[in-house]
Amino acid sequence: MLEYFVHLEANDSPPDLVLASADIPDDLARQRMEISKLPSNWRETPAPTEMARFGDEFAQRGKCCVLIVPSALVPSESNWLINPQHTEFRKIAIRETEALSYDSRLSARGRSARRKHK
C-alpha cells in the first residue's frame, strides 16, 4: 500500500479506493526481478522510464502471470504485479474487497499540517 499511497496527493485521493487480497497458488508461473538486474537509479523519483519498460515487456511476453519486483521504498519487500491477460490468471482467487479510506497522515502535506497544529 505504501507504494501506492506515496504517489497520492492528500487532497486528490480516489473516493472509491478498495483493498483487494488474493490467494496466488504456489505453482503459478512467476518471474522475480533481482535488484542486481535493475539500473543503479531504480529507486529514484520519478522512476526511470526503463522501469516501466520491464513491466511492459513482462506483460507482452506473457510467459508468467506474476512479476515480483523489489519495493523502491523497502527493497527487502516485494511488489507482485499480476498480468490479467495470462492464461493462469483465472487460478488466482480474489478475496472479498473492502473499502479503504486514505489517511492524510501518509502524505507530506498531512504530516506538516499536523505539526503546525501542535
KENU-561715 format. One record per residue: residue in one letter; x, y, z of N, C-alpha, C in turn. Coordinates in steps of 0.05 Angstrom, whole numbers. Layout:
// residues N
<roba><rest>A</rest><n_px>X</n_px><n_py>Y</n_py><n_pz>Z</n_pz><ca_px>X</ca_px><ca_py>Y</ca_py><ca_pz>Z</ca_pz><c_px>X</c_px><c_py>Y</c_py><c_pz>Z</c_pz></roba>
...
//
This chain:
// residues 118
<roba><rest>M</rest><n_px>17</n_px><n_py>-24</n_py><n_pz>0</n_pz><ca_px>0</ca_px><ca_py>0</ca_py><ca_pz>0</ca_pz><c_px>17</c_px><c_py>25</c_py><c_pz>0</c_pz></roba>
<roba><rest>L</rest><n_px>41</n_px><n_py>23</n_py><n_pz>13</n_pz><ca_px>58</ca_px><ca_py>47</ca_py><ca_pz>14</ca_pz><c_px>66</c_px><c_py>55</c_py><c_pz>-14</c_pz></roba>
<roba><rest>E</rest><n_px>72</n_px><n_py>36</n_py><n_pz>-32</n_pz><ca_px>80</ca_px><ca_py>42</ca_py><ca_pz>-59</ca_pz><c_px>58</c_px><c_py>58</c_py><c_pz>-73</c_pz></roba>
<roba><rest>Y</rest><n_px>33</n_px><n_py>53</n_py><n_pz>-67</n_pz><ca_px>11</ca_px><ca_py>68</ca_py><ca_pz>-79</ca_pz><c_px>7</c_px><c_py>95</c_py><c_pz>-66</c_pz></roba>
<roba><rest>F</rest><n_px>6</n_px><n_py>95</n_py><n_pz>-39</n_pz><ca_px>-1</ca_px><ca_py>119</ca_py><ca_pz>-25</ca_pz><c_px>21</c_px><c_py>141</c_py><c_pz>-27</c_pz></roba>
<roba><rest>V</rest><n_px>46</n_px><n_py>133</n_py><n_pz>-30</n_pz><ca_px>67</ca_px><ca_py>152</ca_py><ca_pz>-32</ca_pz><c_px>64</c_px><c_py>171</c_py><c_pz>-56</c_pz></roba>
<roba><rest>H</rest><n_px>49</n_px><n_py>162</n_py><n_pz>-76</n_pz><ca_px>45</ca_px><ca_py>178</ca_py><ca_pz>-100</ca_pz><c_px>19</c_px><c_py>194</c_py><c_pz>-100</c_pz></roba>
<roba><rest>L</rest><n_px>3</n_px><n_py>192</n_py><n_pz>-80</n_pz><ca_px>-22</ca_px><ca_py>206</ca_py><ca_pz>-78</ca_pz><c_px>-19</c_px><c_py>233</c_py><c_pz>-65</c_pz></roba>
<roba><rest>E</rest><n_px>-34</n_px><n_py>252</n_py><n_pz>-75</n_pz><ca_px>-37</ca_px><ca_py>278</ca_py><ca_pz>-62</ca_pz><c_px>-59</c_px><c_py>275</c_py><c_pz>-41</c_pz></roba>
<roba><rest>A</rest><n_px>-55</n_px><n_py>287</n_py><n_pz>-18</n_pz><ca_px>-75</ca_px><ca_py>284</ca_py><ca_pz>4</ca_pz><c_px>-103</c_px><c_py>294</c_py><c_pz>-5</c_pz></roba>
<roba><rest>N</rest><n_px>-103</n_px><n_py>315</n_py><n_pz>-21</n_pz><ca_px>-129</ca_px><ca_py>326</ca_py><ca_pz>-29</ca_pz><c_px>-140</c_px><c_py>315</c_py><c_pz>-55</c_pz></roba>
<roba><rest>D</rest><n_px>-127</n_px><n_py>294</n_py><n_pz>-65</n_pz><ca_px>-135</ca_px><ca_py>282</ca_py><ca_pz>-90</ca_pz><c_px>-138</c_px><c_py>252</c_py><c_pz>-89</c_pz></roba>
<roba><rest>S</rest><n_px>-146</n_px><n_py>241</n_py><n_pz>-66</n_pz><ca_px>-148</ca_px><ca_py>212</ca_py><ca_pz>-63</ca_pz><c_px>-174</c_px><c_py>203</c_py><c_pz>-76</c_pz></roba>
<roba><rest>P</rest><n_px>-174</n_px><n_py>179</n_py><n_pz>-89</n_pz><ca_px>-198</ca_px><ca_py>169</ca_py><ca_pz>-102</ca_pz><c_px>-219</c_px><c_py>162</c_py><c_pz>-82</c_pz></roba>
<roba><rest>P</rest><n_px>-244</n_px><n_py>169</n_py><n_pz>-87</n_pz><ca_px>-266</ca_px><ca_py>164</ca_py><ca_pz>-68</ca_pz><c_px>-274</c_px><c_py>135</c_py><c_pz>-67</c_pz></roba>
<roba><rest>D</rest><n_px>-267</n_px><n_py>119</n_py><n_pz>-87</n_pz><ca_px>-276</ca_px><ca_py>92</ca_py><ca_pz>-89</ca_pz><c_px>-253</c_px><c_py>72</c_py><c_pz>-85</c_pz></roba>
<roba><rest>L</rest><n_px>-233</n_px><n_py>79</n_py><n_pz>-70</n_pz><ca_px>-210</ca_px><ca_py>62</ca_py><ca_pz>-65</ca_pz><c_px>-218</c_px><c_py>37</c_py><c_pz>-49</c_pz></roba>
<roba><rest>V</rest><n_px>-208</n_px><n_py>14</n_py><n_pz>-59</n_pz><ca_px>-214</ca_px><ca_py>-11</ca_py><ca_pz>-45</ca_pz><c_px>-188</c_px><c_py>-27</c_py><c_pz>-41</c_pz></roba>
<roba><rest>L</rest><n_px>-188</n_px><n_py>-44</n_py><n_pz>-20</n_pz><ca_px>-166</ca_px><ca_py>-62</ca_py><ca_pz>-15</ca_pz><c_px>-175</c_px><c_py>-89</c_py><c_pz>-25</c_pz></roba>
<roba><rest>A</rest><n_px>-159</n_px><n_py>-101</n_py><n_pz>-41</n_pz><ca_px>-164</ca_px><ca_py>-128</ca_py><ca_pz>-51</ca_pz><c_px>-141</c_px><c_py>-147</c_py><c_pz>-44</c_pz></roba>
<roba><rest>S</rest><n_px>-148</n_px><n_py>-170</n_py><n_pz>-34</n_pz><ca_px>-128</ca_px><ca_py>-190</ca_py><ca_pz>-27</ca_pz><c_px>-133</c_px><c_py>-214</c_py><c_pz>-46</c_pz></roba>
<roba><rest>A</rest><n_px>-112</n_px><n_py>-229</n_py><n_pz>-50</n_pz><ca_px>-115</ca_px><ca_py>-252</ca_py><ca_pz>-68</ca_pz><c_px>-98</c_px><c_py>-275</c_py><c_pz>-58</c_pz></roba>
<roba><rest>D</rest><n_px>-108</n_px><n_py>-299</n_py><n_pz>-65</n_pz><ca_px>-93</ca_px><ca_py>-324</ca_py><ca_pz>-59</ca_pz><c_px>-80</c_px><c_py>-332</c_py><c_pz>-86</c_pz></roba>
<roba><rest>I</rest><n_px>-53</n_px><n_py>-332</n_py><n_pz>-86</n_pz><ca_px>-39</ca_px><ca_py>-339</ca_py><ca_pz>-110</ca_pz><c_px>-26</c_px><c_py>-367</c_py><c_pz>-106</c_pz></roba>
<roba><rest>P</rest><n_px>-34</n_px><n_py>-386</n_py><n_pz>-122</n_pz><ca_px>-23</ca_px><ca_py>-413</ca_py><ca_pz>-119</ca_pz><c_px>7</c_px><c_py>-414</c_py><c_pz>-121</c_pz></roba>
<roba><rest>D</rest><n_px>20</n_px><n_py>-431</n_py><n_pz>-106</n_pz><ca_px>49</ca_px><ca_py>-434</ca_py><ca_pz>-106</ca_pz><c_px>60</c_px><c_py>-442</c_py><c_pz>-134</c_pz></roba>
<roba><rest>D</rest><n_px>44</n_px><n_py>-457</n_py><n_pz>-149</n_pz><ca_px>54</ca_px><ca_py>-466</ca_py><ca_pz>-175</ca_pz><c_px>48</c_px><c_py>-447</c_py><c_pz>-198</c_pz></roba>
<roba><rest>L</rest><n_px>38</n_px><n_py>-423</n_py><n_pz>-192</n_pz><ca_px>32</ca_px><ca_py>-404</ca_py><ca_pz>-213</ca_pz><c_px>58</c_px><c_py>-393</c_py><c_pz>-225</c_pz></roba>
<roba><rest>A</rest><n_px>59</n_px><n_py>-391</n_py><n_pz>-252</n_pz><ca_px>83</ca_px><ca_py>-382</ca_py><ca_pz>-265</ca_pz><c_px>90</c_px><c_py>-353</c_py><c_pz>-256</c_pz></roba>
<roba><rest>R</rest><n_px>115</n_px><n_py>-350</n_py><n_pz>-247</n_pz><ca_px>123</ca_px><ca_py>-323</ca_py><ca_pz>-237</ca_pz><c_px>152</c_px><c_py>-318</c_py><c_pz>-245</c_pz></roba>
<roba><rest>Q</rest><n_px>158</n_px><n_py>-292</n_py><n_pz>-246</n_pz><ca_px>185</ca_px><ca_py>-283</ca_py><ca_pz>-252</ca_pz><c_px>194</c_px><c_py>-264</c_py><c_pz>-230</c_pz></roba>
<roba><rest>R</rest><n_px>218</n_px><n_py>-267</n_py><n_pz>-219</n_pz><ca_px>228</ca_px><ca_py>-249</ca_py><ca_pz>-199</ca_pz><c_px>249</c_px><c_py>-231</c_py><c_pz>-211</c_pz></roba>
<roba><rest>M</rest><n_px>246</n_px><n_py>-205</n_py><n_pz>-207</n_pz><ca_px>266</ca_px><ca_py>-186</ca_py><ca_pz>-217</ca_pz><c_px>286</c_px><c_py>-181</c_py><c_pz>-194</c_pz></roba>
<roba><rest>E</rest><n_px>310</n_px><n_py>-188</n_py><n_pz>-198</n_pz><ca_px>331</ca_px><ca_py>-185</ca_py><ca_pz>-178</ca_pz><c_px>342</c_px><c_py>-156</c_py><c_pz>-178</c_pz></roba>
<roba><rest>I</rest><n_px>348</n_px><n_py>-146</n_py><n_pz>-155</n_pz><ca_px>359</ca_px><ca_py>-119</ca_py><ca_pz>-153</ca_pz><c_px>384</c_px><c_py>-115</c_py><c_pz>-170</c_pz></roba>
<roba><rest>S</rest><n_px>400</n_px><n_py>-136</n_py><n_pz>-171</n_pz><ca_px>425</ca_px><ca_py>-134</ca_py><ca_pz>-187</ca_pz><c_px>420</c_px><c_py>-130</c_py><c_pz>-217</c_pz></roba>
<roba><rest>K</rest><n_px>396</n_px><n_py>-137</n_py><n_pz>-226</n_pz><ca_px>389</ca_px><ca_py>-133</ca_py><ca_pz>-254</ca_pz><c_px>376</c_px><c_py>-106</c_py><c_pz>-260</c_pz></roba>
<roba><rest>L</rest><n_px>371</n_px><n_py>-91</n_py><n_pz>-239</n_pz><ca_px>358</ca_px><ca_py>-64</ca_py><ca_pz>-243</ca_pz><c_px>380</c_px><c_py>-43</c_py><c_pz>-247</c_pz></roba>
<roba><rest>P</rest><n_px>372</n_px><n_py>-21</n_py><n_pz>-260</n_pz><ca_px>391</ca_px><ca_py>1</ca_py><ca_pz>-263</ca_pz><c_px>398</c_px><c_py>13</c_py><c_pz>-236</c_pz></roba>
<roba><rest>S</rest><n_px>421</n_px><n_py>25</n_py><n_pz>-234</n_pz><ca_px>431</ca_px><ca_py>36</ca_py><ca_pz>-208</ca_pz><c_px>412</c_px><c_py>57</c_py><c_pz>-197</c_pz></roba>
<roba><rest>N</rest><n_px>397</n_px><n_py>70</n_py><n_pz>-213</n_pz><ca_px>379</ca_px><ca_py>91</ca_py><ca_pz>-204</ca_pz><c_px>350</c_px><c_py>82</c_py><c_pz>-201</c_pz></roba>
<roba><rest>W</rest><n_px>346</n_px><n_py>56</n_py><n_pz>-197</n_pz><ca_px>318</ca_px><ca_py>45</ca_py><ca_pz>-197</ca_pz><c_px>301</c_px><c_py>56</c_py><c_pz>-175</c_pz></roba>
<roba><rest>R</rest><n_px>312</n_px><n_py>66</n_py><n_pz>-153</n_pz><ca_px>296</ca_px><ca_py>76</ca_py><ca_pz>-131</ca_pz><c_px>290</c_px><c_py>106</c_py><c_pz>-133</c_pz></roba>
<roba><rest>E</rest><n_px>299</n_px><n_py>119</n_py><n_pz>-153</n_pz><ca_px>295</ca_px><ca_py>148</ca_py><ca_pz>-156</ca_pz><c_px>266</c_px><c_py>155</c_py><c_pz>-162</c_pz></roba>
<roba><rest>T</rest><n_px>259</n_px><n_py>180</n_py><n_pz>-154</n_pz><ca_px>232</ca_px><ca_py>190</ca_py><ca_pz>-160</ca_pz><c_px>236</c_px><c_py>215</c_py><c_pz>-178</c_pz></roba>
<roba><rest>P</rest><n_px>222</n_px><n_py>216</n_py><n_pz>-201</n_pz><ca_px>205</ca_px><ca_py>194</ca_py><ca_pz>-212</ca_pz><c_px>222</c_px><c_py>171</c_py><c_pz>-221</c_pz></roba>
<roba><rest>A</rest><n_px>209</n_px><n_py>148</n_py><n_pz>-223</n_pz><ca_px>223</ca_px><ca_py>124</ca_py><ca_pz>-231</ca_pz><c_px>234</c_px><c_py>127</c_py><c_pz>-259</c_pz></roba>
<roba><rest>P</rest><n_px>257</n_px><n_py>116</n_py><n_pz>-264</n_pz><ca_px>268</ca_px><ca_py>117</ca_py><ca_pz>-291</ca_pz><c_px>249</c_px><c_py>103</c_py><c_pz>-311</c_pz></roba>
<roba><rest>T</rest><n_px>248</n_px><n_py>113</n_py><n_pz>-335</n_pz><ca_px>230</ca_px><ca_py>102</ca_py><ca_pz>-356</ca_pz><c_px>236</c_px><c_py>73</c_py><c_pz>-361</c_pz></roba>
<roba><rest>E</rest><n_px>261</n_px><n_py>65</n_py><n_pz>-357</n_pz><ca_px>269</ca_px><ca_py>37</ca_py><ca_pz>-361</ca_pz><c_px>253</c_px><c_py>18</c_py><c_pz>-343</c_pz></roba>
<roba><rest>M</rest><n_px>245</n_px><n_py>28</n_py><n_pz>-320</n_pz><ca_px>229</ca_px><ca_py>11</ca_py><ca_pz>-301</ca_pz><c_px>202</c_px><c_py>3</c_py><c_pz>-313</c_pz></roba>
<roba><rest>A</rest><n_px>189</n_px><n_py>23</n_py><n_pz>-326</n_pz><ca_px>163</ca_px><ca_py>17</ca_py><ca_pz>-339</ca_pz><c_px>167</c_px><c_py>-3</c_py><c_pz>-362</c_pz></roba>
<roba><rest>R</rest><n_px>190</n_px><n_py>-1</n_py><n_pz>-375</n_pz><ca_px>195</ca_px><ca_py>-20</ca_py><ca_pz>-397</ca_pz><c_px>196</c_px><c_py>-48</c_py><c_pz>-388</c_pz></roba>
<roba><rest>F</rest><n_px>208</n_px><n_py>-53</n_py><n_pz>-363</n_pz><ca_px>209</ca_px><ca_py>-80</ca_py><ca_pz>-352</ca_pz><c_px>180</c_px><c_py>-92</c_py><c_pz>-350</c_pz></roba>
<roba><rest>G</rest><n_px>162</n_px><n_py>-76</n_py><n_pz>-339</n_pz><ca_px>134</ca_px><ca_py>-85</ca_py><ca_pz>-336</ca_pz><c_px>120</c_px><c_py>-89</c_py><c_pz>-362</c_pz></roba>
<roba><rest>D</rest><n_px>125</n_px><n_py>-71</n_py><n_pz>-381</n_pz><ca_px>113</ca_px><ca_py>-73</ca_py><ca_pz>-407</ca_pz><c_px>122</c_px><c_py>-99</c_py><c_pz>-421</c_pz></roba>
<roba><rest>E</rest><n_px>148</n_px><n_py>-104</n_py><n_pz>-420</n_pz><ca_px>159</ca_px><ca_py>-128</ca_py><ca_pz>-433</ca_pz><c_px>149</c_px><c_py>-153</c_py><c_pz>-420</c_pz></roba>
<roba><rest>F</rest><n_px>147</n_px><n_py>-153</n_py><n_pz>-393</n_pz><ca_px>136</ca_px><ca_py>-176</ca_py><ca_pz>-379</ca_pz><c_px>108</c_px><c_py>-182</c_py><c_pz>-389</c_pz></roba>
<roba><rest>A</rest><n_px>91</n_px><n_py>-162</n_py><n_pz>-391</n_pz><ca_px>63</ca_px><ca_py>-166</ca_py><ca_pz>-399</ca_pz><c_px>62</c_px><c_py>-175</c_py><c_pz>-429</c_pz></roba>
<roba><rest>Q</rest><n_px>78</n_px><n_py>-163</n_py><n_pz>-446</n_pz><ca_px>78</ca_px><ca_py>-170</ca_py><ca_pz>-474</ca_pz><c_px>88</c_px><c_py>-199</c_py><c_pz>-479</c_pz></roba>
<roba><rest>R</rest><n_px>109</n_px><n_py>-207</n_py><n_pz>-464</n_pz><ca_px>119</ca_px><ca_py>-235</ca_py><ca_pz>-468</ca_pz><c_px>98</c_px><c_py>-255</c_py><c_pz>-460</c_pz></roba>
<roba><rest>G</rest><n_px>84</n_px><n_py>-250</n_py><n_pz>-438</n_pz><ca_px>62</ca_px><ca_py>-268</ca_py><ca_pz>-429</ca_pz><c_px>72</c_px><c_py>-295</c_py><c_pz>-419</c_pz></roba>
<roba><rest>K</rest><n_px>97</n_px><n_py>-298</n_py><n_pz>-412</n_pz><ca_px>107</ca_px><ca_py>-324</ca_py><ca_pz>-403</ca_pz><c_px>99</c_px><c_py>-330</c_py><c_pz>-374</c_pz></roba>
<roba><rest>C</rest><n_px>96</n_px><n_py>-309</n_py><n_pz>-358</n_pz><ca_px>89</ca_px><ca_py>-313</ca_py><ca_pz>-330</ca_pz><c_px>65</c_px><c_py>-296</c_py><c_pz>-323</c_pz></roba>
<roba><rest>C</rest><n_px>51</n_px><n_py>-304</n_py><n_pz>-302</n_pz><ca_px>28</ca_px><ca_py>-290</ca_py><ca_pz>-293</ca_pz><c_px>35</c_px><c_py>-268</c_py><c_pz>-273</c_pz></roba>
<roba><rest>V</rest><n_px>57</n_px><n_py>-272</n_py><n_pz>-258</n_pz><ca_px>65</ca_px><ca_py>-254</ca_py><ca_pz>-237</ca_pz><c_px>93</c_px><c_py>-245</c_py><c_pz>-241</c_pz></roba>
<roba><rest>L</rest><n_px>98</n_px><n_py>-219</n_py><n_pz>-237</n_pz><ca_px>125</ca_px><ca_py>-208</ca_py><ca_pz>-237</ca_pz><c_px>129</c_px><c_py>-197</c_py><c_pz>-209</c_pz></roba>
<roba><rest>I</rest><n_px>150</n_px><n_py>-207</n_py><n_pz>-196</n_pz><ca_px>156</ca_px><ca_py>-199</ca_py><ca_pz>-168</ca_pz><c_px>180</c_px><c_py>-180</c_py><c_pz>-170</c_pz></roba>
<roba><rest>V</rest><n_px>175</n_px><n_py>-155</n_py><n_pz>-161</n_pz><ca_px>196</ca_px><ca_py>-135</ca_py><ca_pz>-163</ca_pz><c_px>201</c_px><c_py>-123</c_py><c_pz>-135</c_pz></roba>
<roba><rest>P</rest><n_px>226</n_px><n_py>-115</n_py><n_pz>-130</n_pz><ca_px>232</ca_px><ca_py>-104</ca_py><ca_pz>-104</ca_pz><c_px>218</c_px><c_py>-77</c_py><c_pz>-100</c_pz></roba>
<roba><rest>S</rest><n_px>210</n_px><n_py>-71</n_py><n_pz>-76</n_pz><ca_px>198</ca_px><ca_py>-46</ca_py><ca_pz>-69</ca_pz><c_px>219</c_px><c_py>-24</c_py><c_pz>-69</c_pz></roba>
<roba><rest>A</rest><n_px>213</n_px><n_py>-1</n_py><n_pz>-82</n_pz><ca_px>232</ca_px><ca_py>21</ca_py><ca_pz>-81</ca_pz><c_px>233</c_px><c_py>34</c_py><c_pz>-54</c_pz></roba>
<roba><rest>L</rest><n_px>212</n_px><n_py>31</n_py><n_pz>-38</n_pz><ca_px>211</ca_px><ca_py>42</ca_py><ca_pz>-11</ca_pz><c_px>225</c_px><c_py>24</c_py><c_pz>9</c_pz></roba>
<roba><rest>V</rest><n_px>221</n_px><n_py>-2</n_py><n_pz>7</n_pz><ca_px>232</ca_px><ca_py>-22</ca_py><ca_pz>25</ca_pz><c_px>243</c_px><c_py>-45</c_py><c_pz>8</c_pz></roba>
<roba><rest>P</rest><n_px>268</n_px><n_py>-43</n_py><n_pz>-2</n_pz><ca_px>278</ca_px><ca_py>-62</ca_py><ca_pz>-21</ca_pz><c_px>277</c_px><c_py>-91</c_py><c_pz>-12</c_pz></roba>
<roba><rest>S</rest><n_px>276</n_px><n_py>-97</n_py><n_pz>14</n_pz><ca_px>275</ca_px><ca_py>-124</ca_py><ca_pz>23</ca_pz><c_px>246</c_px><c_py>-135</c_py><c_pz>20</c_pz></roba>
<roba><rest>E</rest><n_px>227</n_px><n_py>-118</n_py><n_pz>14</n_pz><ca_px>199</ca_px><ca_py>-126</ca_py><ca_pz>9</ca_pz><c_px>195</c_px><c_py>-127</c_py><c_pz>-21</c_pz></roba>
<roba><rest>S</rest><n_px>173</n_px><n_py>-139</n_py><n_pz>-30</n_pz><ca_px>167</ca_px><ca_py>-142</ca_py><ca_pz>-58</ca_pz><c_px>139</c_px><c_py>-133</c_py><c_pz>-65</c_pz></roba>
<roba><rest>N</rest><n_px>137</n_px><n_py>-124</n_py><n_pz>-90</n_pz><ca_px>110</ca_px><ca_py>-118</ca_py><ca_pz>-102</ca_pz><c_px>105</c_px><c_py>-140</c_py><c_pz>-122</c_pz></roba>
<roba><rest>W</rest><n_px>81</n_px><n_py>-150</n_py><n_pz>-123</n_pz><ca_px>73</ca_px><ca_py>-171</ca_py><ca_pz>-141</ca_pz><c_px>55</c_px><c_py>-158</c_py><c_pz>-162</c_pz></roba>
<roba><rest>L</rest><n_px>65</n_px><n_py>-158</n_py><n_pz>-187</n_pz><ca_px>49</ca_px><ca_py>-147</ca_py><ca_pz>-209</ca_pz><c_px>36</c_px><c_py>-171</c_py><c_pz>-224</c_pz></roba>
<roba><rest>I</rest><n_px>10</n_px><n_py>-170</n_py><n_pz>-228</n_pz><ca_px>-5</ca_px><ca_py>-192</ca_py><ca_pz>-239</ca_pz><c_px>-14</c_px><c_py>-185</c_py><c_pz>-267</c_pz></roba>
<roba><rest>N</rest><n_px>-9</n_px><n_py>-203</n_py><n_pz>-286</n_pz><ca_px>-17</ca_px><ca_py>-199</ca_py><ca_pz>-313</ca_pz><c_px>-45</c_px><c_py>-213</c_py><c_pz>-317</c_pz></roba>
<roba><rest>P</rest><n_px>-66</n_px><n_py>-197</n_py><n_pz>-319</n_pz><ca_px>-93</ca_px><ca_py>-208</ca_py><ca_pz>-322</ca_pz><c_px>-98</c_px><c_py>-221</c_py><c_pz>-349</c_pz></roba>
<roba><rest>Q</rest><n_px>-80</n_px><n_py>-217</n_py><n_pz>-368</n_pz><ca_px>-83</ca_px><ca_py>-229</ca_py><ca_pz>-395</ca_pz><c_px>-70</c_px><c_py>-257</c_py><c_pz>-396</c_pz></roba>
<roba><rest>H</rest><n_px>-56</n_px><n_py>-264</n_py><n_pz>-375</n_pz><ca_px>-42</ca_px><ca_py>-290</ca_py><ca_pz>-375</ca_pz><c_px>-63</c_px><c_py>-313</c_py><c_pz>-371</c_pz></roba>
<roba><rest>T</rest><n_px>-58</n_px><n_py>-336</n_py><n_pz>-384</n_pz><ca_px>-77</ca_px><ca_py>-358</ca_py><ca_pz>-382</ca_pz><c_px>-81</c_px><c_py>-368</c_py><c_pz>-354</c_pz></roba>
<roba><rest>E</rest><n_px>-61</n_px><n_py>-366</n_py><n_pz>-336</n_pz><ca_px>-64</ca_px><ca_py>-375</ca_py><ca_pz>-309</ca_pz><c_px>-77</c_px><c_py>-355</c_py><c_pz>-290</c_pz></roba>
<roba><rest>F</rest><n_px>-83</n_px><n_py>-332</n_py><n_pz>-300</n_pz><ca_px>-95</ca_px><ca_py>-311</ca_py><ca_pz>-283</ca_pz><c_px>-120</c_px><c_py>-322</c_py><c_pz>-269</c_pz></roba>
<roba><rest>R</rest><n_px>-136</n_px><n_py>-339</n_py><n_pz>-282</n_pz><ca_px>-161</ca_px><ca_py>-349</ca_py><ca_pz>-271</ca_pz><c_px>-156</c_px><c_py>-367</c_py><c_pz>-246</c_pz></roba>
<roba><rest>K</rest><n_px>-131</n_px><n_py>-376</n_py><n_pz>-242</n_pz><ca_px>-125</ca_px><ca_py>-392</ca_py><ca_pz>-218</ca_pz><c_px>-122</c_px><c_py>-375</c_py><c_pz>-193</c_pz></roba>
<roba><rest>I</rest><n_px>-120</n_px><n_py>-349</n_py><n_pz>-196</n_pz><ca_px>-118</ca_px><ca_py>-331</ca_py><ca_pz>-173</ca_pz><c_px>-145</c_px><c_py>-326</c_py><c_pz>-161</c_pz></roba>
<roba><rest>A</rest><n_px>-148</n_px><n_py>-331</n_py><n_pz>-135</n_pz><ca_px>-173</ca_px><ca_py>-327</ca_py><ca_pz>-121</ca_pz><c_px>-173</c_px><c_py>-300</c_py><c_pz>-108</c_pz></roba>
<roba><rest>I</rest><n_px>-190</n_px><n_py>-282</n_py><n_pz>-118</n_pz><ca_px>-192</ca_px><ca_py>-256</ca_py><ca_pz>-107</ca_pz><c_px>-211</c_px><c_py>-257</c_py><c_pz>-83</c_pz></roba>
<roba><rest>R</rest><n_px>-202</n_px><n_py>-248</n_py><n_pz>-61</n_pz><ca_px>-219</ca_px><ca_py>-248</ca_py><ca_pz>-37</ca_pz><c_px>-238</c_px><c_py>-224</c_py><c_pz>-38</c_pz></roba>
<roba><rest>E</rest><n_px>-256</n_px><n_py>-223</n_py><n_pz>-19</n_pz><ca_px>-275</ca_px><ca_py>-201</ca_py><ca_pz>-18</ca_pz><c_px>-260</c_px><c_py>-174</c_py><c_pz>-14</c_pz></roba>
<roba><rest>T</rest><n_px>-268</n_px><n_py>-154</n_py><n_pz>-29</n_pz><ca_px>-255</ca_px><ca_py>-128</ca_py><ca_pz>-26</ca_pz><c_px>-267</c_px><c_py>-113</c_py><c_pz>-3</c_pz></roba>
<roba><rest>E</rest><n_px>-252</n_px><n_py>-93</n_py><n_pz>7</n_pz><ca_px>-262</ca_px><ca_py>-76</ca_py><ca_pz>29</ca_pz><c_px>-255</c_px><c_py>-47</c_py><c_pz>22</c_pz></roba>
<roba><rest>A</rest><n_px>-273</n_px><n_py>-29</n_py><n_pz>30</n_pz><ca_px>-268</ca_px><ca_py>-1</ca_py><ca_pz>26</ca_pz><c_px>-243</c_px><c_py>8</c_py><c_pz>41</c_pz></roba>
<roba><rest>L</rest><n_px>-228</n_px><n_py>25</n_py><n_pz>29</n_pz><ca_px>-203</ca_px><ca_py>35</ca_py><ca_pz>41</ca_pz><c_px>-202</c_px><c_py>65</c_py><c_pz>39</c_pz></roba>
<roba><rest>S</rest><n_px>-202</n_px><n_py>78</n_py><n_pz>61</n_pz><ca_px>-201</ca_px><ca_py>107</ca_py><ca_pz>61</ca_pz><c_px>-172</c_px><c_py>116</c_py><c_pz>64</c_pz></roba>
<roba><rest>Y</rest><n_px>-165</n_px><n_py>137</n_py><n_pz>50</n_pz><ca_px>-138</ca_px><ca_py>148</ca_py><ca_pz>50</ca_pz><c_px>-134</c_px><c_py>164</c_py><c_pz>76</c_pz></roba>
<roba><rest>D</rest><n_px>-113</n_px><n_py>159</n_py><n_pz>90</n_pz><ca_px>-107</ca_px><ca_py>173</ca_py><ca_pz>115</ca_pz><c_px>-87</c_px><c_py>195</c_py><c_pz>108</c_pz></roba>
<roba><rest>S</rest><n_px>-93</n_px><n_py>220</n_py><n_pz>112</n_pz><ca_px>-76</ca_px><ca_py>242</ca_py><ca_pz>104</ca_pz><c_px>-49</c_px><c_py>242</c_py><c_pz>118</c_pz></roba>
<roba><rest>R</rest><n_px>-46</n_px><n_py>227</n_py><n_pz>140</n_pz><ca_px>-20</ca_px><ca_py>225</ca_py><ca_pz>153</ca_pz><c_px>1</c_px><c_py>212</c_py><c_pz>135</c_pz></roba>
<roba><rest>L</rest><n_px>-8</n_px><n_py>199</n_py><n_pz>114</n_pz><ca_px>10</ca_px><ca_py>185</ca_py><ca_pz>96</ca_pz><c_px>23</c_px><c_py>205</c_py><c_pz>76</c_pz></roba>
<roba><rest>S</rest><n_px>14</n_px><n_py>229</n_py><n_pz>74</n_pz><ca_px>25</ca_px><ca_py>248</ca_py><ca_pz>56</ca_pz><c_px>42</c_px><c_py>269</c_py><c_pz>71</c_pz></roba>
<roba><rest>A</rest><n_px>61</n_px><n_py>280</n_py><n_pz>57</n_pz><ca_px>78</ca_px><ca_py>301</ca_py><ca_pz>69</ca_pz><c_px>61</c_px><c_py>324</c_py><c_pz>77</c_pz></roba>
<roba><rest>R</rest><n_px>42</n_px><n_py>332</n_py><n_pz>61</n_pz><ca_px>24</ca_px><ca_py>354</ca_py><ca_pz>68</ca_pz><c_px>9</c_px><c_py>349</c_py><c_pz>93</c_pz></roba>
<roba><rest>G</rest><n_px>-1</n_px><n_py>324</n_py><n_pz>96</n_pz><ca_px>-17</ca_px><ca_py>317</ca_py><ca_pz>120</ca_pz><c_px>1</c_px><c_py>318</c_py><c_pz>145</c_pz></roba>
<roba><rest>R</rest><n_px>26</n_px><n_py>309</n_py><n_pz>142</n_pz><ca_px>44</ca_px><ca_py>309</ca_py><ca_pz>165</ca_pz><c_px>51</c_px><c_py>337</c_py><c_pz>173</c_pz></roba>
<roba><rest>S</rest><n_px>56</n_px><n_py>354</n_py><n_pz>154</n_pz><ca_px>64</ca_px><ca_py>382</ca_py><ca_pz>161</ca_pz><c_px>41</c_px><c_py>397</c_py><c_pz>173</c_pz></roba>
<roba><rest>A</rest><n_px>16</n_px><n_py>391</n_py><n_pz>164</n_pz><ca_px>-7</ca_px><ca_py>404</ca_py><ca_pz>175</ca_pz><c_px>-11</c_px><c_py>397</c_py><c_pz>205</c_pz></roba>
<roba><rest>R</rest><n_px>-5</n_px><n_py>371</n_py><n_pz>211</n_pz><ca_px>-8</ca_px><ca_py>363</ca_py><ca_pz>239</ca_pz><c_px>14</c_px><c_py>376</c_py><c_pz>256</c_pz></roba>
<roba><rest>R</rest><n_px>38</n_px><n_py>380</n_py><n_pz>246</n_pz><ca_px>59</ca_px><ca_py>393</ca_py><ca_pz>262</ca_pz><c_px>52</c_px><c_py>422</c_py><c_pz>268</c_pz></roba>
<roba><rest>K</rest><n_px>39</n_px><n_py>435</n_py><n_pz>250</n_pz><ca_px>31</ca_px><ca_py>463</ca_py><ca_pz>254</ca_pz><c_px>10</c_px><c_py>466</c_py><c_pz>276</c_pz></roba>
<roba><rest>H</rest><n_px>-6</n_px><n_py>445</n_py><n_pz>279</n_pz><ca_px>-28</ca_px><ca_py>446</ca_py><ca_pz>299</ca_pz><c_px>-18</c_px><c_py>438</c_py><c_pz>327</c_pz></roba>
<roba><rest>K</rest><n_px>6</n_px><n_py>429</n_py><n_pz>329</n_pz><ca_px>16</ca_px><ca_py>420</ca_py><ca_pz>356</ca_pz><c_px>26</c_px><c_py>444</c_py><c_pz>371</c_pz></roba>
//
